[in-house]
Amino acid sequence: QLQLVESGGGLVQAGGSLRLSCAVSGVTSYHIGWFRQAPGKEREGVACATGSGYTTRYADSVKSRFTISRDSASNTVYLQMNNLKPEDTAVYYCAADDNAYACLLREITPNKYDYWGQGTQVTVSS
């Protein structure tokens, strides 16, 4: 059974950094995506990576500030978030596509990912 567990959220001041972790179990070949959902808003794609990590994509709103990476040895995926802004405040989710094609698409689309973590809250104060 594929499972994802996020950690690393918290409260940070604007301009600060956080690193989110997503521990993946039950699969080794997958594409991974990070998503976020703010109150009253739709879930949006933030970043994704293919199985090798060779291909990554980012939402325009986070380019040059967020970095997705994966550690194959521990089967853990990270989202390094720098220069955080109040508008980054949301619940962040990692999600996996075990068909291994979702991150090849132009858009980071939630409905292409079948497995989801429970989410972790990120709050950025101004």
Secondary structure, 3 states (H helix, E strand, C coil): CCEEEEECCEEEECCCCEEEEEEEECCCCCEEEEEEECCCCCCEEEEEECCCCCCEEECCCCCCCEEEEEECCCCEEEEEECCCCHHHCEEEEEEEECCCCHHHCCCCCHHHCCEECCCEEEEEEC
